[in-house]
């Protein structure tokens, strides 16, 4: 375990260095931040002076070295628009995004698991066939189309849920604000979390169905039937558990992807999270905030993949973590 953790730590550091270089390099491609910060009446001399003060006229390696030294100390720069450390701005928006992702994952687990078990147990049943058709459609429809349809049907036509904003929030232990504990917050959370869940659910339904159908044909499942074990115990304890390794792999990747998907979802629903903040930063050419966002999201991916490998050992003790290459 120690060897595995040390190896992953070294790999994580290397990956984060690459991410930081790429995220910093794209700053010049976003536009001129000075043009967004000052008015049209400001003279070119004043603009050039501001660029010198911000260090924008320095060479790339000088700027990156200055950025890297600050990043090691936890300083990812200062937002041009908010006039605050970029990490503080992102961390203020992070709870809203994590709340949205958590609810989407909860919906996937509670809805997808029974559906995928049913589809594996009775693959020729009409409900199973209908489920596979719906999942195929779900894989083909982009998430922004799903979100727009949700707004049109449930917000405009049926007037069942709000279409934008986070609603009423409450403080949790004085650390962050959450809408999970208020009725208005849950109503605002319904459509965006459901849109995210619908976009990712077909992948898990099809994956677990295929894996579980294979497991149900194995010898130890037949032995379990011969011992007279109950059907729920065979399906959910023995069969479902042994389909979890590929699901954990895909789930870990999709959990990181979920953060990226929130960019579109949060923009459509005006959800005040990291994704909406990122789009706002791109529009304002707030390059330090864009770079910090990419680094934070990259860090989430790295942490998620490491946790996935650790969970591997809990689900299947025969997997030797230290032998994993990545």
Secondary structure, 3 states (H helix, E strand, C coil): CHHHHHHHHHHHHHHHHHHHHHHHHHHHHCCCHHHHHCCCCCCHHHHHHHHHHHCCCCCHHHHHHHHHHHHHCCCCCECCCCCCEHHHHHHHHHHHHHHHHHHHHHHHHHHHHHHHHHHHHCCCCHHHHHHHHHHHHHHHCCHHHHHHHHHHHHHHHCCCCCCCCCCCCEEECCCEEECCCCHHHHHHHHHHHHHHHHHHHHHHHHHHHHHHHHHCCCHHHHHHHHCCCCHHHHHHHHHCHHHHHHHHHHHHHHHHHHHHHHHHHHHHHCCCCHHHHHHHHHHCCCHHHHHHHHHHHHHHHHHHHHHHHHHHHHHCCCCCHHHCCC
